[in-house]
C-alpha cells in the first residue's frame, strides 16, 4: 500500500523559511512525477510545483507565485520529496499536500495524481 506522509509544517513569520518533507512508502517514486499542492481556507486546492523524470534527469516546474522562492527536490535513496520555502508571505498560508503519479511526466492538475498525503499546515504571520 502506497503512503505519503508530510511533515515540516508550522507557524513562521513573514520572510521566514520552512522545509516540508514527504516520505513515501510502498513503491519507489524516483522515476515518477511528484508534486506539491496547497489549499488555503475557503479556496480551491492549487498547484504549487512538480518534479518529473525526463529519462536522464529530473525537471521541475513552479507556479508563478512561488518561482524564485520555493524549491522542490527529492532524495531517491530515502524516497522522500522536499519543498524548501523561502521568503514566505501570509498568502502562502495553506495546508500543503504532496502527491505522486504513476508516470514520469508532471502535471499541474490534481486529478492526474494517484497518491496523496494527509497534508501539513503552514501558517505565515504578518
N, C-alpha and C positions, 0 to 999 in steps of 0.2 A: 504494500500500500504506500503510495507516494504521500509524503508530508512536507509541507513548507512551514517553517516556524520563524517568524520575525522577532527581532529584539533590537534594543538600542534606542527606542523612542524615549521621549521625556519632555521636560519643560526647559526652555532655553530662552535667553534674552535675544532681542533683535540684534543681528550682526554676529551672532554666535554660530557654532557648528555642532553637528551631530553626525554620527555614523551609524546607519542601520545595517543590520545583518539579517540574512535569510538562510537558515540552514535547511538543506534539502536532504531527504532520505527516501529510500525506496527505489530510486533509479538515478543514474548519473545525468547531469544536465550540461556537461562540458561541451557537447556538440548540439545542444538545443538552445533555442532562444529563451531568455528570461527577461522579465520586466518589472518595473515598479509603477504602481498606480496610487492615487490618493483620492480621498473623499472628505471634503470639508463639510461641516454641519450645514444641512439644508441644501447641499449641492449634489450634483451628479458625480459619480466616480470619474476621474480624469486620468489620462495617460501622463506619465512623467518621463520615463526613459526605458529603453530596452538595450540588451546586449545580445548579439546574434553571431552565429558561427558562419564564416564565409568559406569554408573548406580549408583555409590556410591560417586564419586568424580570427579574432573577434572584431566585430564592428559595433559601434554604439550610435544611438540616436536619442536626442533630447527634445522635449517640448520647448518652445521658445522661452518661456518664462523662467526656466531653470538653467538654460545654457550659460556656461561660464561659472556657475555656482555649484552645481551638482555633478558628481562623477560616479558612474556605475562601473563596477568591476566584479570579478569573481575569482575565487581560488578553487581550481578544479580538484586539487588534492583533498580539500575539505568539503567539496560540493556545496560551497557557500557563496551566496551573492551578497554584494555590498552596495550601499548608497552613501557616499560621502556628501554631506550637505553643508555648504559654507554660506556665509553672508545671509543667514536666514532672516526672513521678514515675517510679520504676522500673517501675511497672505499665504504662507507655507503651512499654516496650521491645518492639520488634517489627520485622519487615520491613513497610514501608509501600508499598502499591501504589496507583497511580492507575488509574482505569478510565473508559471512555466508553461512552455509549449512542448509539443511532441515533434516539432520540426525545427530546422536550424534557422529559418528566417524569422525576423522580428515582425511585430505588428503593433500598431497604436490602438487597436480595437480590443477591448477587454474580452469579448466573447470568443476571440481567437485563442485564448489561453485555456488550457485544460486543468491546470492546477493552481490553487490559490492558498495563501496563508491566511491566518486569522486577523492579521493587521496589528499595527503598533501605533500608538498615539504620539503625535508630535505637536507640541504646543509652543508657539513662539510669542513671547510677551513683548509689548512695545515699551 
